Amino acid sequence: MPSFPVLRLPQLALTEVLRCLDPIELFIFAQSSTKSSSAVPLVKSKSFRIDLDNEFGKIIIINKDYRFSLEKLDKHSLFDFKCKSMNSSVKRDREHLLTISSDVGFENFIWYFCNLFQSPIRTITFLPVRDFDQITAYLLKSDQSIEELEITGYKLRENVMRKTLDAVQRTKISFALSIKSFVPEGFVYNFEKLPERLQLKESHWFTMANLMQASNCAHIDLHKSLLTIKDMQEFMSRWKQGEFPNLEYFQASNDSFNITDYPDFEDRQNTVQRNKRIKNSSSSRYMTRGVKIQRDNGQKAEYRIFGNWFQFFVLSEWDMC
């Protein structure tokens, strides 16, 4: 059967044909020629969500479902086709997974997909002990911001964590920074900037000075913190004075926090349940028995200790009662 000259179609018709293809099929289509590659953006691929997962491999994820994995495979492995643009062999392992064997390097691998779909990386899950230089090189060369950066790894050496955070400081992160790694005792770091949302799964090293460096954040989650009740009182005093102008919620856990020792951090007469909606997210935070606090400008908030968590909600029209 003769092949169909799809690239000779009028642009509108070609666009409709390409819209029937998923991201993996678009990648395969792009390998036939430079002209076919340049046609891919007709499907408005710049709106595609491209995520990078470096925690368990070298993986590009498109639209949360289609995966392209860069791997070193055995030379005797069977492949479906060659990819000239990356000088690689390609194998389709499953419907939504394409394995690419190439020496192109992870940084060039990332750039290839960004250029093909004309879309930036949206989020990066980053294990610093793997491919550190190539990932940070991508971060520093990219003129466009990423939305979210997640740093993983059970335990990182102090120098690795410092190098990672230095790279983060030079990166445009528009929405969220999540650090899930444990760092040694005594680690100290000063932030010049932080994105809208900050989450630390191991925050023993995050001091009151660091909290003040996060004063432009909207959401702050500190797990396993060493901040004290005195620090929480100072934070609330600073908030009343007008600092933390963008804050929507702040919470910090500390094993020493408990309502028995700090009964003033609860109002049992306040039975209203606050459901703090997290903007740009499907999640919520909940609070009852909150103690009311107010700025001079009339802005209201509530705080309490629940379990070993200190919670602070700035009240808004987004909240549900």
C-alpha positions in Angstrom: 0.0 0.0 0.0 1.5 3.4 -1.0 2.2 5.8 1.9 0.0 8.9 2.4 1.9 12.2 1.8 0.6 13.8 5.0 3.0 16.7 4.9 1.5 17.8 1.6 -1.8 18.5 3.2 -2.9 22.1 3.7 -1.9 23.3 7.2 -5.4 23.2 8.6 -5.9 19.6 7.5 -2.4 18.6 8.7 -3.1 20.1 12.1 -6.3 18.1 12.4 -4.4 14.9 11.5 -1.6 15.6 14.0 -4.2 16.3 16.8 -5.1 12.6 16.6 -1.6 11.6 17.7 -0.5 11.3 21.3 2.9 12.7 22.4 4.7 9.4 21.7 3.2 9.2 18.2 4.2 12.8 17.6 7.8 12.0 18.6 7.8 9.1 16.2 6.3 11.2 13.5 9.0 13.9 14.0 11.8 11.4 13.2 10.9 11.1 9.5 12.3 14.5 8.5 13.1 18.1 9.6 9.8 19.2 8.0 7.8 16.7 10.1 9.6 17.8 13.2 8.8 21.4 12.6 5.1 20.5 12.1 4.6 19.2 15.6 4.0 22.6 17.2 0.9 22.9 15.0 -1.0 20.9 17.7 -0.3 23.7 20.2 2.2 21.5 21.9 3.5 24.5 23.8 0.6 23.9 26.2 1.8 20.4 26.9 2.9 19.7 30.4 6.5 18.4 30.4 7.9 17.1 33.7 11.3 15.7 34.5 11.8 12.8 36.9 15.4 12.2 37.9 14.6 10.3 41.1 14.3 6.8 39.6 15.9 7.3 36.2 16.2 9.8 33.4 12.6 10.3 32.5 10.6 13.0 30.6 6.9 12.8 31.3 4.4 14.6 29.0 0.9 15.4 30.1 1.4 13.3 33.3 1.1 10.0 31.3 3.5 9.6 28.4 7.1 8.7 29.4 10.4 8.9 27.6 13.2 7.1 29.4 16.9 7.6 28.6 18.7 4.4 29.3 21.9 2.5 28.5 20.6 -0.8 27.0 22.4 -3.9 25.9 23.6 -3.7 22.3 21.8 -7.0 21.6 18.5 -5.6 22.6 15.8 -5.3 20.0 14.7 -1.9 18.9 11.8 -0.6 16.9 13.5 2.2 15.1 16.4 4.6 15.0 16.2 8.3 16.0 18.7 10.3 13.9 18.1 13.5 15.8 19.6 12.0 19.0 21.7 9.3 17.3 19.8 6.7 19.3 17.8 3.5 19.2 14.2 3.6 20.3 12.0 0.8 21.7 8.4 1.1 22.6 8.0 -1.0 25.8 4.4 -0.1 26.6 1.7 2.0 25.1 2.8 5.0 27.2 6.5 4.3 27.5 9.3 4.8 25.0 12.9 3.8 25.9 15.6 5.7 24.2 19.2 4.4 24.2 21.7 7.2 23.4 25.0 8.8 24.5 23.5 12.2 23.9 23.6 13.2 27.6 20.7 14.0 29.9 20.9 17.7 29.4 20.6 17.4 25.6 17.9 14.9 26.1 15.9 17.4 28.0 16.5 20.2 25.5 15.4 18.0 22.6 11.9 17.5 24.0 11.6 21.2 25.0 12.5 22.2 21.5 10.4 19.6 19.7 7.2 20.6 21.6 8.3 24.2 22.1 7.3 23.9 25.8 9.3 24.4 28.9 9.8 21.9 31.7 7.0 22.5 34.2 8.3 20.5 37.2 11.5 18.7 38.1 11.9 15.9 40.6 15.6 16.0 41.3 17.9 13.5 43.1 21.1 15.6 43.4 23.5 12.6 43.7 22.5 11.6 40.1 23.4 13.6 37.0 23.9 16.7 39.2 26.0 18.7 36.7 23.7 18.0 33.8 20.5 18.9 35.7 21.9 22.1 37.2 23.4 23.0 33.8 19.9 22.8 32.3 18.4 24.8 35.2 21.0 27.6 34.8 20.8 27.8 31.0 17.0 27.8 30.8 15.6 31.4 30.4 12.1 30.2 31.2 11.0 29.5 34.8 9.9 26.1 36.0 6.8 25.8 38.2 8.0 23.3 40.7 11.3 21.8 41.8 11.4 18.8 44.2 14.7 17.7 45.7 14.7 14.1 46.8 17.2 11.7 48.3 17.1 10.1 51.8 20.3 11.8 53.1 22.5 14.3 51.3 26.0 15.4 52.3 26.2 19.0 53.4 28.3 20.1 50.3 25.9 18.4 47.9 22.9 20.1 49.5 24.7 23.5 49.5 25.5 23.1 45.8 22.0 22.1 45.0 20.5 25.1 46.9 23.0 27.4 45.2 21.7 26.2 41.8 18.1 26.6 43.0 18.8 30.2 44.0 19.9 30.9 40.4 16.8 29.2 39.0 13.5 30.8 38.2 10.9 28.8 40.2 7.5 30.3 39.9 5.4 28.2 42.2 6.8 25.6 44.6 10.1 24.3 46.1 9.9 21.0 48.0 12.9 19.6 49.8 12.5 16.0 51.0 16.1 15.2 51.8 17.6 14.9 55.2 20.8 17.0 55.8 23.3 16.7 58.6 23.0 18.6 61.9 24.6 22.0 61.8 23.7 22.7 58.2 23.2 26.5 57.7 21.9 28.2 54.5 20.7 31.7 53.7 18.0 32.1 51.0 18.0 35.1 48.7 14.6 34.2 47.2 11.9 31.6 47.6 8.9 30.7 45.4 5.2 31.0 46.4 5.1 27.6 48.1 7.8 26.1 50.3 7.7 22.5 51.8 10.4 20.9 53.9 10.0 17.3 55.0 13.1 17.6 57.2 13.4 21.2 58.5 15.5 20.9 61.6 18.1 23.2 59.9 15.5 25.8 59.0 15.9 28.7 61.5 13.8 31.7 62.5 16.1 33.7 60.2 15.2 31.4 57.3 11.5 31.8 58.1 11.9 35.6 57.8 13.6 35.0 54.4 10.4 33.2 53.4 8.3 36.3 54.2 7.0 36.6 50.6 5.8 33.0 50.5 2.0 32.2 50.4 2.3 28.6 51.7 4.9 27.3 54.2 5.0 23.7 55.4 7.8 22.8 57.8 7.9 19.1 59.0 10.1 18.1 61.9 11.0 21.6 62.8 13.1 22.9 65.7 11.4 26.2 65.8 10.0 26.9 69.3 6.7 28.3 70.6 8.7 31.6 71.2 9.5 31.6 67.5 5.8 31.1 66.7 4.9 34.0 68.9 7.5 36.2 67.2 6.2 35.1 63.8 2.7 36.1 64.7 3.9 39.5 66.1 5.8 40.1 62.7 2.6 39.1 60.8 0.5 41.6 62.8 3.1 44.3 62.0 2.5 43.7 58.3 5.3 41.2 57.4 4.4 38.1 55.4 2.0 40.1 53.2 1.3 37.2 50.8 0.8 34.5 53.4 -2.2 32.2 53.2 -1.2 29.5 55.6 1.9 28.5 57.7 2.3 25.2 59.6 5.2 23.7 61.4 5.5 20.4 63.4 7.7 20.0 66.4 7.6 17.1 68.8 7.6 19.6 71.7 4.4 21.2 70.6 1.3 20.0 72.5 -1.9 21.7 73.7 -1.4 20.5 77.3 1.7 22.7 77.7 0.3 25.5 75.6 -3.4 25.8 76.3 -3.6 29.4 75.1 -3.0 28.0 71.5 -6.6 26.8 71.3 -10.0 28.4 71.6 -12.5 25.7 72.6 -15.4 28.2 72.2 -14.6 28.6 68.5 -16.4 25.6 66.9 -16.2 26.9 63.3 -14.2 24.6 61.1 -12.0 26.5 58.7 -11.3 24.7 55.4 -8.3 26.5 53.9 -8.4 26.0 50.1 -4.9 25.9 48.6 -4.9 27.9 45.4 -3.7 26.1 42.3 -4.2 22.8 44.1 -6.9 20.4 44.8 -5.8 20.0 48.5 -7.1 21.8 51.6 -6.0 22.4 55.2 -8.5 22.2 58.1 -8.7 23.9 61.5 -11.2 24.1 64.3 -10.8 25.8 67.7 -8.6 28.5 66.2 -7.5 31.5 68.2 -8.4 34.8 66.4 -5.8 37.3 65.6 -6.1 40.5 63.5 -3.8 43.1 61.9 -4.4 46.8 62.2 -5.7 46.9 58.7 -8.5 44.4 59.6 -7.0 41.3 58.1 -8.0 38.3 60.2 -6.3 35.0 60.9 -6.6 32.1 63.2 -4.0 29.8 64.8 -3.8 26.8 67.0 -1.8 23.8 68.1 -3.2 20.5 66.9 -1.2 17.4 67.8 2.4 18.4 67.3 1.5 21.0 64.7 1.3 24.8 64.9 -1.2 26.0 62.3 -1.8 29.6 61.1 -4.5 30.4 58.6 -5.0 33.8 57.1 -8.8 34.0 56.5 -10.1 34.8 53.0 -13.1 34.5 50.8 -11.6 31.3 49.4 -12.1 29.5 52.7 -15.1 27.3 53.4 -16.7 27.1 56.8 
